[in-house]
Amino acid sequence: MTISLEQQIEELRAEMKNACDANDRRVIAAELELVLAELAAIEAEQDGRVSAEPPF
């Protein structure tokens, strides 16, 4: 799953680099931020820094 997320990150960065409109760049940047956060959460779970189990 992380490979597809990493590929999506690369694609979003390329899209943002080529975006002509400022509004398009903001939308792409927001989507990129979400994907980066998802990847960070997955990596934290894999490293054991956080638990995927609910606290109750």
N, C-alpha and C positions, 0 to 999 in steps of 0.2 A: 504494500500500500504506500509506503513512503517513496518508492521510486516514481509512482504516478504523481504523487504530490510534488516531488522535486521537479519532475518534468513540467507540471502545471506552473510551478514557480518560474521556471525558465521562460515558458511561453508568455506568462503575464509580464515579466520584465521586458521581454522583447516587444510585446504589444505597447507597453507604456513608453518605451523608447521611441516607437514609431508613431505614437498618437499625436495628431495635429491639434486637436481641440483640448482645451484645459479641462472641460467637463469630463471628457472621455478619460483623461489621465487620472482625475479624481476617482472615477468609478473603478478603474483598473487598480489604482493604488489601494482602495478599500478592499477589493476582492483579494489582492495580493496579501494584505495584512491578515485577512481571515485564513488564508491558506497557510501562511507562515505560523500563525497561532495554532492551527490544527496540527501541523508538523511538529511544533515544539511540544504540544501536549502528548503526542504519540511517542516522541523520543523520551520524554520524562517518564512515561509509563514503562517503556522498555528498560530504562536505566534504573528503575525502582525509586525514583525521586518522588513520585506520586503514585497513589493507588487508584485503580479503576473502580474499586469497590465503593459502594456508598458508605458514608460514615455511620450509619445506624444499623 
